[in-house]
């Protein structure tokens, strides 16, 4: 009987039909194609040394040569530069004196931050400073700094027209850490 069962079940087991083999598939993508660029060449600056001309060497005497001056020499035009930059004055710390426009002082810091964000969105360099006074803590909003006082006057007028706030021109002070 055991032999009969072996004859029935052994061919089923060993023929491979009854076994399970998982389908293997790869999910690894193909290797990307990366363009190869040539190695960038670094340009080094050319250094030209100053050479002193000694007075002991005299130019060789050239034969009688006549220079024909048929053309008029080009007139030299001297003009003043279109823009002369104002040299900023230095304070006692040796730093240039700057100017800012104080747009307002707020007891609520959120109001100051909102104004600063509006100014920055309009393209101005805005910043805030916190300080104490007799009324408590205030957060001040500034635009700037600039080195040229006339430029600050122009920006103050521009800010007044755009934001309807009369800003005060104040000296820029470096914040102590």
Order of alpha helices (4+ residues) and beta strands (2+ residues): alpha-beta-alpha-beta-beta-alpha-beta
